[in-house]
Amino acid sequence: MSDALDVDEAVFDVVEQIPPGRVTSYGAIGRLVGVGPRRVARALSSGGGAVPWHRVLRADGTAAEAVRVRQLELLAGEGVPVRNGRVDLAAVGWPDRDTAVLPGDDAPSSKIDRRDDAGRGSRTIG
């Protein structure tokens, strides 16, 4: 049971790092944490109310039907552009190519590193 709680906490830690006005996908969070997108969705649906769950979308930029109306309402309040029920992940997706969320040594916590253009160096920014 503690493994499931650790995964949930890792998901929540990453989701908390998503800035207002930006979004990501379940799959992107899963790749950062080391689980599949469905596991990310399960964590958020079972206990993600305290984190900005609304900033996590399907890979095609759409919201899950069960939370669609509320999620799009919250995103609109943050200025996220929505066209035909879809968010353009390429325009407002997070992390961008220069930012990555990496699990910390004291997992499940995470930090944000800004990588240089060559990808060789980094510095912690959060």
Disulfide bonds with the S-S distance in Angstrom:
none
